[in-house]
Amino acid sequence: MRTITHILALLAIAVSVQAQKPGLSFTVTVKDPAAHILHVQFRCSGIKKESIEFKLAAWTPGYYQLMNYADNVSAFHVTNGASTDTLSWSKVSANGWKVDSKNNNTLVIDYDVKAPRAFVAATYADAERAYISPAGVFLYPDGMINQPVTVTVVPLEGWNTVATGLEPVPGKANTFTAPDYDVLYDSPFLMGQLESFPTFTVNNIPHNFVAFKPGDFDKARLMNDLQKIVTAASNIIGDIPYRHYTFLAIGPGGGGIEHLNSASISFAGARLYGSKTSMITMYNFLAHEYFHHYNVKRIRPIELGPFDYDKGSRTKMLWLSEGITVYYEYIILKRAGFTDADEVFKTFSASISAYENKPGRQFQTPADASFTTWEDGPFGRTGDDANKTISPYDKGPALGILLDFKIRHETKNKRSLDNLMRLLYNKYYKEKNRGFTEAEFRKEAETVAGTSLADFFDYIYTLKTVDYPTYFNYAGLAIDTATHDLPGAWLGANVRSRNDSVFIASVDWQSPAWNAGMRPRGVITKINGEPANEKLLKDAITAAKNGDQVKIAFTTATGTREENIRLGTKKEKNFTITRIANPDALQKEILAGWLGEK
């Protein structure tokens, strides 16, 4: 039997614990727009220790490269919160600051963040807008990544919008809350003089598009089409897990990063509807980033959360998280009605051809490419080693087709890759609230298919040549895997003119140019004894045939050399996809189901 004294003691302990719960809040202002500098004030209360280490993430999830955000921090200053007394601190690691907190209940940390790069994985600020990539701006107390956080942003005068996926704090202007740092780091901010497009809903859930200088184009058309894309994508999984979603268009440039309920995208709409090609390119991009909120944010390898914000989180399954998302962007556009079957065939032909005609496939598996992307870069290595690597994005679309067709064939079209993605979503995200291991992914795939998928997984973990004809035949399709001679003479060097110089942009591996010693970033100075220009080189190659020689002088890392280069014939596989003449009933059903036409 509990006594009144015992109960009061328990209440006192509960109140004490509640009082000690950390309070973490940030205020961000644009300190110097011309110099691209933000100022951050961080109030940290409820952590009474002699010293506390505060850290900044070294990368941001969604961009698998170390960004070294701490290099942008300056003017680090700490007070005890109750006065202006300065507390000492020391830089103890590349991204860590140890503060001599002296058991103060409240600390106030002020620091500046240099923000000069307009990029989706970086932070940028000027007089017109600010884009905040939170992992590079907000400190966390070491070991306390799971604590709730509030952020107040202070727009410059004349700025009309602050957009983010975070939830607003009622009654506090431009103040937002995150349940933990994982959510905070996954919720970028865009603020400035922005344009908001008409909101649309899917399943009564609002979807917003907020843009910086998007250009003059039909915004209503974009939002109507984007509604179709979101509908087609969400129908694959059968559930929408967020209460609102926002596309954050940060301006022109390149790149996009997915988030739980938003996407950061580089966007310029002026040429969006100039041609069907430009429209489809942008719609593919938007579909890709949107579908990522399923495939990588929720359907994810176990390594991709909780994250190692110091060193990065390596996985061998980016071929699934990134490559299969490329696969689905093409499928989503077909199911949304923006492409037809022939266009889908051409898209996948081009994708497979781009991968299979690169030498890297002979040296690196998709699993290895996924794991080493931190060193190699998201699109593979550069320099001479570029020829011995692939990107995790490259083979993924092909693997998506193979797995989808295999599952459909083995189950008489009763199940598909869609079923596998739904299973992973429901079982691991919704039920287990975690990612899956490589072994679990294989087990679930083989369970859905009802058979061993050993041959398919060989294409991920070995350099085994893909048997495309067998897999495509499951859907009544043929694929041309023959090697063809391309017309004309072949040098193998692609050039770019700049300031009256002819720069070597790329060199095909083991091409005549490669074997002669030409490398990217070199300069061609003479062609057949004449001062070089891009037209002269093009004319010389066009007029030549296989076996002819062209004398080219070019720079290398060790100086200038001149070579009589014997031109060759380029050989490639085109992987053209066509329908077979007399498909059987199952083949017809698989193709129709895959294309979303039944």
C-alpha positions as CSV (number, residue, x, y, z in Angstrom):
1,M,0.0,0.0,0.0
2,R,1.4,3.4,-1.0
3,T,1.5,6.1,1.6
4,I,0.7,9.8,0.9
5,T,4.4,10.5,1.5
6,H,5.4,8.0,-1.1
7,I,3.0,9.5,-3.6
8,L,4.2,13.1,-2.9
9,A,7.8,11.9,-3.4
10,L,6.9,10.4,-6.8
11,L,5.2,13.6,-7.8
12,A,8.2,15.6,-6.8
13,I,10.5,13.3,-8.9
14,A,8.1,13.7,-11.9
15,V,8.1,17.5,-11.6
16,S,11.9,17.5,-11.3
17,V,12.3,15.3,-14.4
18,Q,9.9,17.5,-16.3
19,A,11.8,20.6,-15.2
20,Q,15.0,19.1,-16.4
21,K,13.7,18.3,-19.8
22,P,15.9,20.1,-22.3
23,G,14.6,23.2,-24.1
24,L,16.2,23.7,-27.5
25,S,15.3,26.7,-29.6
26,F,16.9,28.6,-32.5
27,T,16.4,32.0,-34.0
28,V,17.8,32.6,-37.5
29,T,18.2,36.0,-39.1
30,V,19.8,37.2,-42.3
31,K,22.7,39.2,-40.9
32,D,24.5,40.3,-44.0
33,P,22.7,39.5,-47.3
34,A,25.5,40.9,-49.5
35,A,28.0,38.7,-47.8
36,H,25.6,35.7,-47.7
37,I,25.7,35.4,-43.9
38,L,23.0,34.1,-41.6
39,H,23.1,34.6,-37.8
40,V,21.9,31.9,-35.5
41,Q,21.1,32.1,-31.8
42,F,20.7,28.8,-30.0
43,R,19.1,28.7,-26.5
44,C,19.8,25.5,-24.7
45,S,18.3,24.9,-21.3
46,G,17.9,22.0,-18.9
47,I,21.3,20.3,-19.5
48,K,23.3,21.0,-16.4
49,K,26.9,19.6,-16.9
50,E,30.4,20.8,-16.4
51,S,30.9,20.7,-20.2
52,I,28.7,19.9,-23.2
53,E,29.8,19.2,-26.8
54,F,27.7,20.7,-29.5
55,K,27.9,19.3,-33.0
56,L,26.9,20.2,-36.5
57,A,26.1,17.5,-39.0
58,A,28.7,16.8,-41.7
59,W,26.2,15.9,-44.4
60,T,22.5,15.9,-45.1
61,P,20.4,12.8,-45.7
62,G,19.5,12.6,-49.4
63,Y,22.9,13.8,-50.6
64,Y,25.4,11.1,-50.0
65,Q,28.5,13.3,-49.8
66,L,30.3,14.9,-46.9
67,M,29.5,18.6,-47.0
68,N,31.7,19.8,-44.1
69,Y,29.1,22.3,-43.0
70,A,31.1,23.3,-39.9
71,D,33.6,25.1,-42.2
72,N,31.0,27.7,-42.7
73,V,30.6,28.6,-39.0
74,S,32.3,31.6,-37.5
75,A,31.9,34.1,-34.7
76,F,31.1,31.3,-32.2
77,H,30.2,32.8,-28.8
78,V,28.6,31.4,-25.7
79,T,27.0,33.0,-22.6
80,N,25.2,31.5,-19.6
81,G,21.8,33.0,-20.6
82,A,21.4,34.8,-17.3
83,S,24.0,37.4,-18.0
84,T,26.5,38.5,-20.7
85,D,29.3,36.5,-19.0
86,T,31.2,34.6,-21.7
87,L,31.8,30.9,-21.3
88,S,34.9,29.4,-22.8
89,W,34.8,26.8,-25.5
90,S,37.2,24.8,-27.8
91,K,36.9,23.2,-31.2
92,V,37.4,19.5,-30.4
93,S,36.7,17.9,-33.8
94,A,36.0,19.0,-37.4
95,N,32.3,19.5,-36.5
96,G,32.3,19.7,-32.7
97,W,32.6,22.5,-30.1
98,K,33.1,21.7,-26.4
99,V,31.6,24.4,-24.2
100,D,32.7,24.8,-20.5
101,S,29.1,25.1,-19.4
102,K,29.9,25.0,-15.6
103,N,26.5,23.5,-14.7
104,N,24.6,26.5,-16.0
105,N,21.0,25.6,-16.6
106,T,20.8,27.8,-19.8
107,L,23.3,28.5,-22.5
108,V,23.0,30.9,-25.4
109,I,25.2,30.2,-28.3
110,D,25.5,32.7,-31.1
111,Y,27.3,32.0,-34.4
112,D,27.3,33.0,-38.0
113,V,26.8,30.7,-41.0
114,K,28.3,31.6,-44.4
115,A,25.7,30.7,-47.0
116,P,27.2,31.4,-50.5
117,R,26.0,28.4,-52.5
118,A,22.6,28.1,-54.1
119,F,22.2,24.3,-54.0
120,V,19.6,22.0,-52.6
121,A,22.1,20.4,-50.1
122,A,23.6,23.7,-49.0
123,T,22.4,26.9,-47.4
124,Y,22.1,30.1,-49.3
125,A,21.1,33.7,-48.4
126,D,21.0,37.0,-50.2
127,A,18.8,40.1,-50.3
128,E,16.1,38.3,-52.2
129,R,15.7,34.9,-50.5
130,A,17.2,32.4,-48.1
131,Y,17.2,28.7,-48.4
132,I,18.2,26.8,-45.2
133,S,19.4,23.2,-45.4
134,P,18.9,22.5,-41.6
135,A,21.7,19.9,-41.2
136,G,24.2,22.6,-42.0
137,V,22.8,25.3,-39.7
138,F,21.4,23.9,-36.4
139,L,23.7,22.6,-33.7
140,Y,22.8,19.6,-31.5
141,P,24.0,18.6,-28.1
142,D,26.0,15.4,-28.6
143,G,23.9,12.3,-27.9
144,M,20.6,14.2,-27.8
145,I,19.5,14.0,-31.4
146,N,16.1,12.7,-30.2
147,Q,15.1,16.0,-28.4
148,P,12.3,18.3,-29.7
149,V,13.4,21.6,-31.2
150,T,11.8,24.9,-32.1
151,V,13.0,27.3,-34.8
152,T,12.1,30.9,-35.4
153,V,13.1,32.5,-38.7
154,V,13.1,36.2,-39.2
155,P,12.5,37.3,-42.8
156,L,14.0,40.5,-44.2
157,E,11.6,43.4,-44.7
158,G,9.6,42.9,-47.8
159,W,9.8,39.1,-47.8
160,N,6.3,37.6,-48.0
161,T,6.6,33.9,-47.4
162,V,8.3,31.4,-45.1
163,A,7.8,27.8,-46.4
164,T,8.8,24.5,-44.7
165,G,7.4,21.1,-44.0
166,L,7.6,21.7,-40.2
167,E,4.5,22.3,-38.1
168,P,4.0,25.9,-37.1
169,V,3.8,26.9,-33.4
170,P,0.3,28.4,-32.8
171,G,0.4,32.1,-32.0
172,K,4.1,32.6,-32.8
173,A,4.9,34.1,-36.2
174,N,7.4,32.1,-38.3
175,T,8.1,29.7,-35.5
176,F,8.1,26.0,-36.1
177,T,8.5,22.8,-34.1
178,A,10.2,19.5,-34.8
179,P,9.8,16.4,-32.6
180,D,13.5,15.7,-33.0
181,Y,16.6,16.6,-35.0
182,D,16.0,13.9,-37.6
183,V,12.8,15.7,-38.6
184,L,14.3,19.1,-38.3
185,Y,17.2,18.1,-40.6
186,D,14.7,16.7,-43.0
187,S,12.7,20.0,-43.2
188,P,14.4,22.8,-45.1
189,F,13.2,26.4,-45.2
190,L,12.7,28.7,-48.1
191,M,11.8,32.3,-47.5
192,G,11.8,35.5,-49.5
193,Q,9.6,37.2,-52.0
194,L,8.1,34.0,-53.2
195,E,5.3,32.9,-55.4
196,S,2.7,30.3,-54.3
197,F,0.9,28.3,-57.0
198,P,-2.7,27.1,-56.6
199,T,-2.9,24.3,-54.0
200,F,-4.3,20.9,-55.0
201,T,-5.5,18.0,-52.9
202,V,-5.1,14.3,-53.2
203,N,-7.2,12.2,-50.7
204,N,-8.1,15.6,-49.2
205,I,-4.5,16.3,-48.3
206,P,-3.1,19.7,-49.5
207,H,-0.1,19.9,-51.7
208,N,1.6,23.2,-52.1
209,F,4.2,24.6,-54.5
210,V,6.3,27.6,-53.4
211,A,8.8,29.1,-55.8
212,F,11.5,31.7,-56.0
213,K,11.4,33.5,-59.4
214,P,9.8,30.6,-61.2
215,G,9.3,32.5,-64.5
216,D,6.3,33.1,-66.7
217,F,4.4,29.9,-67.6
218,D,1.0,28.3,-67.0
219,K,1.1,27.6,-63.2
220,A,-2.4,26.1,-63.2
221,R,-1.4,23.6,-65.8
222,L,1.6,22.6,-63.8
223,M,-0.4,22.1,-60.6
224,N,-3.2,20.1,-62.5
225,D,-0.5,17.9,-64.0
226,L,1.3,17.6,-60.7
227,Q,-1.9,16.4,-59.1
228,K,-2.0,13.6,-61.6
229,I,1.6,12.7,-60.8
230,V,1.0,12.6,-57.1
231,T,-2.2,10.6,-57.6
232,A,-0.4,8.0,-59.7
233,A,2.5,7.7,-57.3
234,S,0.4,7.4,-54.2
235,N,-1.8,4.8,-55.8
236,I,1.3,2.5,-56.1
237,I,1.6,2.4,-52.3
238,G,-2.0,2.9,-51.4
239,D,-1.4,5.3,-48.6
240,I,-0.3,9.0,-48.0
241,P,1.5,9.3,-44.7
242,Y,1.7,13.1,-44.3
243,R,-0.8,15.8,-43.5
244,H,0.5,18.3,-46.0
245,Y,3.3,18.4,-48.7
246,T,5.3,21.3,-50.1
247,F,7.5,21.5,-53.2
248,L,10.2,24.1,-52.4
249,A,11.5,25.5,-55.7
250,I,14.7,27.3,-54.7
251,G,15.4,28.8,-58.2
252,P,17.4,27.8,-61.3
253,G,20.3,25.3,-61.1
254,G,20.4,21.6,-60.7
255,G,19.5,18.9,-58.2
256,G,16.7,17.9,-55.9
257,I,16.5,16.4,-52.4
258,E,13.6,14.5,-51.0
259,H,12.1,14.9,-47.5
260,L,9.3,13.4,-45.5
261,N,6.7,15.9,-46.5
262,S,8.5,18.3,-48.9
263,A,11.0,18.3,-51.7
264,S,13.7,20.8,-52.4
265,I,14.1,21.3,-56.1
266,S,16.0,23.5,-58.5
267,F,13.4,24.9,-60.8
268,A,13.0,27.4,-63.7
269,G,9.7,27.2,-65.4
270,A,10.3,29.6,-68.4
271,R,11.0,26.7,-70.8
272,L,8.8,24.1,-69.1
273,Y,6.2,24.0,-71.9
274,G,8.6,24.9,-74.8
275,S,8.5,21.3,-76.0
276,K,7.2,17.9,-74.8
277,T,10.8,16.8,-74.1
278,S,11.4,19.7,-71.7
279,M,8.0,19.1,-70.0
280,I,8.7,15.4,-69.6
281,T,12.2,16.0,-68.3
282,M,10.8,18.3,-65.6
283,Y,7.9,16.0,-64.8
284,N,10.2,13.0,-64.4
285,F,12.3,15.1,-62.0
286,L,9.3,16.1,-59.9
287,A,7.9,12.5,-59.9
288,H,11.3,11.2,-58.8
289,E,11.7,13.6,-55.9
290,Y,8.1,13.0,-54.8
291,F,8.2,9.2,-54.9
292,H,11.3,9.4,-52.7
293,H,9.1,10.2,-49.8
294,Y,8.1,6.6,-50.0
295,N,11.2,4.9,-51.5
296,V,14.2,6.1,-49.2
297,K,12.4,8.1,-46.6
298,R,10.0,5.3,-45.5
299,I,10.8,2.3,-47.6
300,R,14.5,2.3,-46.7
301,P,17.6,0.2,-46.1
302,I,18.2,-0.1,-42.4
303,E,21.4,2.0,-42.7
304,L,19.5,5.0,-43.7
305,G,18.2,6.0,-40.3
306,P,19.1,6.5,-37.6
307,F,21.8,8.4,-39.3
308,D,25.5,8.9,-38.5
309,Y,25.6,12.6,-38.9
310,D,29.4,12.7,-38.4
311,K,30.6,10.2,-41.0
312,G,27.7,9.4,-43.2
313,S,25.5,6.3,-43.4
314,R,26.7,3.8,-46.0
315,T,24.5,1.2,-47.6
316,K,24.8,-1.3,-50.5
317,M,21.2,-0.6,-51.5
318,L,21.2,2.8,-53.1
319,W,20.6,0.9,-56.4
320,L,17.2,0.3,-54.7
321,S,16.6,3.7,-53.0
322,E,17.9,5.8,-56.0
323,G,17.9,3.5,-59.0
324,I,14.4,2.0,-58.5
325,T,13.1,5.5,-57.9
326,V,14.3,6.4,-61.4
327,Y,12.4,3.3,-62.6
328,Y,9.3,4.5,-60.9
329,E,9.5,8.1,-62.2
330,Y,9.1,6.6,-65.8
331,I,6.2,4.3,-64.7
332,I,4.5,7.1,-62.8
333,L,4.4,9.4,-65.9
334,K,3.0,6.6,-68.0
335,R,0.3,5.8,-65.5
336,A,-0.5,9.5,-65.1
337,G,-1.1,9.7,-68.9
338,F,1.9,11.9,-69.9
339,T,3.7,9.3,-72.0
340,D,2.6,6.4,-74.2
341,A,3.9,2.8,-74.5
342,D,6.4,3.6,-77.3
343,E,7.8,6.6,-75.3
344,V,8.3,4.3,-72.3
345,F,10.1,1.8,-74.5
346,K,12.4,4.5,-75.8
347,T,13.1,5.8,-72.4
348,F,14.1,2.5,-71.0
349,S,16.1,1.7,-74.1
350,A,18.1,4.9,-73.6
351,S,18.6,4.2,-69.9
352,I,19.8,0.6,-70.4
353,S,22.0,1.7,-73.3
354,A,23.6,4.5,-71.3
355,Y,24.5,2.0,-68.6
356,E,25.6,-1.0,-70.8
357,N,27.8,1.1,-73.1
358,K,29.9,2.4,-70.2
359,P,33.0,0.4,-69.3
360,G,32.3,0.8,-65.6
361,R,29.8,-2.1,-65.6
362,Q,32.8,-4.4,-66.2
363,F,34.5,-3.3,-62.9
364,Q,31.9,-2.3,-60.3
365,T,28.7,-3.9,-59.1
366,P,25.6,-1.9,-58.2
367,A,26.1,-2.9,-54.5
368,D,29.7,-1.7,-54.5
369,A,28.7,1.5,-56.3
370,S,26.1,2.2,-53.6
371,F,28.6,1.6,-50.8
372,T,31.4,3.7,-52.3
373,T,29.3,6.7,-53.5
374,W,30.7,8.7,-50.6
375,E,34.1,8.6,-52.3
376,D,33.1,8.2,-55.9
377,G,30.4,10.9,-55.9
378,P,26.7,10.4,-56.7
379,F,27.4,9.9,-60.4
380,G,30.6,7.9,-60.2
381,R,34.3,8.9,-60.1
382,T,36.0,11.5,-62.2
383,G,39.3,11.4,-64.0
384,D,40.7,8.2,-65.5
385,D,39.0,6.1,-62.8
386,A,35.6,7.2,-64.1
387,N,35.8,4.3,-66.5
388,K,35.9,1.8,-63.7
389,T,32.8,2.9,-61.8
390,I,29.1,3.2,-62.2
391,S,26.5,5.4,-60.5
392,P,23.9,3.8,-58.2
393,Y,21.4,5.5,-60.4
394,D,22.6,3.8,-63.6
395,K,21.5,0.2,-63.4
396,G,18.6,0.8,-61.1
397,P,16.0,1.4,-63.8
398,A,17.0,-1.8,-65.6
399,L,16.9,-3.8,-62.3
400,G,13.4,-2.4,-61.7
401,I,12.2,-3.8,-65.0
402,L,13.8,-7.2,-64.5
403,L,12.4,-7.6,-61.0
404,D,8.9,-6.4,-62.0
405,F,8.7,-8.7,-65.0
406,K,10.1,-11.6,-63.1
407,I,7.6,-11.3,-60.3
408,R,4.7,-10.9,-62.8
409,H,5.8,-13.9,-64.7
410,E,6.3,-16.2,-61.8
411,T,2.9,-15.2,-60.2
412,K,0.9,-15.2,-63.5
413,N,0.6,-11.5,-63.1
414,K,-1.1,-11.7,-59.8
415,R,1.7,-9.8,-58.1
416,S,4.3,-7.2,-59.2
417,L,7.1,-4.9,-57.9
418,D,4.2,-2.7,-56.7
419,N,3.2,-5.4,-54.3
420,L,6.7,-5.7,-53.0
421,M,7.0,-2.0,-52.4
422,R,3.7,-2.0,-50.6
423,L,4.8,-4.9,-48.4
424,L,8.0,-3.2,-47.5
425,Y,6.1,0.0,-46.7
426,N,3.5,-1.6,-44.5
427,K,5.7,-4.2,-42.7
428,Y,8.9,-2.3,-42.1
429,Y,7.8,1.4,-42.0
430,K,4.3,1.2,-40.5
431,E,4.5,-1.9,-38.4
432,K,8.2,-2.2,-37.4
433,N,9.1,1.5,-37.8
434,R,12.6,0.7,-39.2
435,G,14.4,-0.1,-42.3
436,F,15.2,-3.5,-43.7
437,T,18.4,-5.4,-44.1
438,E,19.7,-6.7,-47.4
439,A,18.8,-10.3,-46.3
440,E,15.2,-9.1,-45.4
441,F,14.8,-7.4,-48.7
442,R,15.8,-10.5,-50.6
443,K,13.5,-12.7,-48.4
444,E,10.5,-10.4,-49.0
445,A,11.2,-10.2,-52.8
446,E,11.4,-14.0,-53.1
447,T,8.2,-14.4,-51.0
448,V,6.3,-12.0,-53.3
449,A,7.7,-13.8,-56.4
450,G,7.1,-17.2,-54.9
451,T,10.5,-18.5,-56.1
452,S,14.2,-18.0,-55.9
453,L,15.5,-14.8,-57.4
454,A,19.2,-15.9,-57.3
455,D,19.8,-14.9,-61.0
456,F,18.3,-11.4,-60.3
457,F,20.4,-10.8,-57.2
458,D,23.5,-11.9,-59.1
459,Y,23.0,-8.7,-61.2
460,I,23.4,-6.7,-58.0
461,Y,26.3,-8.4,-56.3
462,T,28.3,-9.7,-59.2
463,L,29.4,-8.6,-62.7
464,K,27.3,-11.2,-64.4
465,T,26.0,-10.2,-67.8
466,V,22.3,-9.4,-67.8
467,D,20.0,-11.7,-69.7
468,Y,17.7,-9.0,-70.9
469,P,15.9,-11.0,-73.7
470,T,14.6,-13.6,-71.2
471,Y,13.2,-11.0,-68.8
472,F,11.7,-8.8,-71.5
473,N,10.1,-11.8,-73.2
474,Y,8.0,-12.3,-70.0
475,A,6.1,-9.2,-71.1
476,G,6.0,-10.0,-74.8
477,L,8.9,-7.7,-75.6
478,A,12.1,-8.1,-77.6
479,I,15.2,-6.2,-76.9
480,D,18.1,-5.8,-79.3
481,T,21.4,-6.7,-77.6
482,A,23.5,-7.0,-80.7
483,T,26.5,-4.8,-81.2
484,H,26.2,-2.3,-84.1
485,D,28.8,-0.2,-85.9
486,L,27.9,3.4,-85.7
487,P,28.3,5.4,-89.0
488,G,31.3,7.7,-89.5
489,A,34.8,7.9,-88.2
490,W,35.3,7.8,-84.5
491,L,37.8,9.9,-82.5
492,G,36.2,9.5,-79.1
493,A,36.8,13.0,-77.7
494,N,34.0,15.5,-76.9
495,V,35.1,19.1,-76.9
496,R,33.8,22.4,-75.7
497,S,34.8,25.9,-76.9
498,R,35.6,28.6,-74.4
499,N,37.5,31.8,-74.8
500,D,38.8,30.8,-78.2
501,S,40.2,27.5,-76.8
502,V,39.0,24.0,-77.5
503,F,38.7,22.2,-74.2
504,I,38.4,18.4,-74.0
505,A,35.2,17.8,-72.1
506,S,35.3,13.9,-72.1
507,V,37.1,11.1,-73.7
508,D,35.6,7.6,-74.4
509,W,37.6,4.9,-72.7
510,Q,39.9,3.0,-75.0
511,S,38.9,5.2,-78.0
512,P,41.5,6.4,-80.5
513,A,41.7,9.7,-78.5
514,W,42.1,7.9,-75.2
515,N,44.8,5.6,-76.5
516,A,46.6,8.6,-77.9
517,G,46.8,10.1,-74.4
518,M,44.0,12.7,-74.6
519,R,42.2,13.3,-71.3
520,P,39.4,15.6,-70.0
521,R,40.4,19.2,-69.2
522,G,43.2,19.1,-71.8
523,V,43.2,21.7,-74.6
524,I,43.4,20.9,-78.3
525,T,45.7,23.5,-79.9
526,K,46.2,22.3,-83.5
527,I,44.4,20.1,-86.0
528,N,46.3,19.0,-89.0
529,G,48.7,21.8,-88.4
530,E,46.0,24.5,-88.2
531,P,45.0,26.5,-85.1
532,A,42.2,24.5,-83.5
533,N,38.6,25.4,-83.3
534,E,35.5,23.3,-82.7
535,K,34.3,23.5,-86.3
536,L,37.6,22.5,-87.8
537,L,37.7,19.4,-85.6
538,K,34.2,18.4,-86.5
539,D,34.8,18.9,-90.2
540,A,38.0,16.8,-90.0
541,I,36.2,13.9,-88.4
542,T,33.2,14.2,-90.7
543,A,35.3,14.1,-93.8
544,A,37.3,11.1,-92.6
545,K,36.6,7.4,-92.6
546,N,37.7,4.4,-90.4
547,G,41.5,4.1,-90.6
548,D,42.2,7.7,-91.6
549,Q,44.6,9.7,-89.6
550,V,44.2,13.2,-88.0
551,K,47.1,15.1,-86.6
552,I,46.1,16.7,-83.3
553,A,48.2,18.7,-80.9
554,F,46.8,18.8,-77.3
555,T,47.9,19.6,-73.8
556,T,48.4,17.0,-71.1
557,A,49.3,17.1,-67.4
558,T,53.0,17.0,-68.4
559,G,53.0,19.3,-71.4
560,T,51.9,19.5,-75.0
561,R,52.1,16.6,-77.5
562,E,51.2,16.1,-81.1
563,E,49.9,12.7,-82.3
564,N,48.8,11.2,-85.6
565,I,45.6,9.6,-84.4
566,R,44.1,6.8,-86.5
567,L,40.3,7.0,-86.4
568,G,38.2,4.0,-85.7
569,T,34.6,2.8,-85.8
570,K,32.5,3.2,-82.7
571,K,30.6,0.0,-81.7
572,E,27.5,0.2,-79.5
573,K,24.4,-1.7,-78.4
574,N,21.2,0.2,-78.8
575,F,18.9,-2.1,-76.7
576,T,15.9,-1.1,-78.8
577,I,12.7,-2.5,-77.2
578,T,9.9,-3.7,-79.5
579,R,6.8,-5.9,-79.1
580,I,7.0,-9.5,-80.3
581,A,4.8,-10.6,-83.1
582,N,2.6,-13.1,-81.4
583,P,2.5,-12.8,-77.6
584,D,0.6,-15.3,-75.6
585,A,-2.2,-14.4,-73.1
586,L,0.1,-14.1,-70.1
587,Q,2.6,-11.9,-72.0
588,K,-0.2,-9.6,-73.1
589,E,-1.6,-9.4,-69.5
590,I,1.9,-8.7,-68.0
591,L,2.6,-5.9,-70.5
592,A,-0.8,-4.3,-70.0
593,G,-0.5,-4.5,-66.2
594,W,3.1,-3.1,-66.3
595,L,2.0,-0.1,-68.5
596,G,-1.1,0.4,-66.4
597,E,-3.4,-0.2,-69.3
598,K,-5.8,-2.8,-67.9
